[in-house]
Structure formats: structure tokens, C-alpha cells
């Protein structure tokens, strides 16, 4: 008789790839989705298969966002803020993609405007958004 060893899934490691095809498709959907409700925006399979995205490193996000403009990054910030609150298994705390994406904007000289800072606070219970742990 053999015994199998259970190994937990590590959803926060950078060995999970940020799928550029999914990001491009997600952005197209986000541009047409103005509600603060994600229901129906992504499929249950996408919700399960891409939840690791919310915990990728700033380095991974820097690479993934090279060809996106600031408005696109804000759309992703909006998505990940809502995803953490509305999608099962997408909670991220200090590892949230929102923090990494906000850093990218600051690095580009385009920090989040006050309206987005307020929106994030109104739509998230994650006390670390958007700037991370102090």
C-alpha cells in the first residue's frame, strides 16, 4: 500500500504566471463593465484558475504592465479591489495586486487621484490598500 502526500497549493508564489491573454481579455471586459459588481464578469473557471494573480509580486506586475497605459492599470486596480471582496479565495491582505499596481503608477509619476483613493477605501475592507503595510 502506498500513501500519497498532500501538498498545499501556493497561490502567492511568482511561479504562477500572469497570463497576458487573460489580462488582455479581462481589460476588454472591464472597459465595458462600469458596475462595482463583478458577478458575471469572469467565469467560475476563470475565478478559480486566475486567483493567484492577486498575490503576484510587484516585479511580476511591473513586467506584465509594461504595455499598458495608466488608465488600464486603474481598471485593473478597480478589478482587484472588488475581486478581493467579491470572489472566493481572492483575499490578499498585504500581498494584493492593488498595492503593486499603485506602486507602478507612482513610479510612472501618476499616483492615484484622490477620487480613486476614496473609491478603494469605500469598496474594500483591506486596510493595506492601496499603499501596503506602513
Helices and strands as residue ranges (DSSP letters): H 20-31, H 44-49, G 51-55, H 58-64, H 70-86, G 93-95, H 97-107, H 114-123
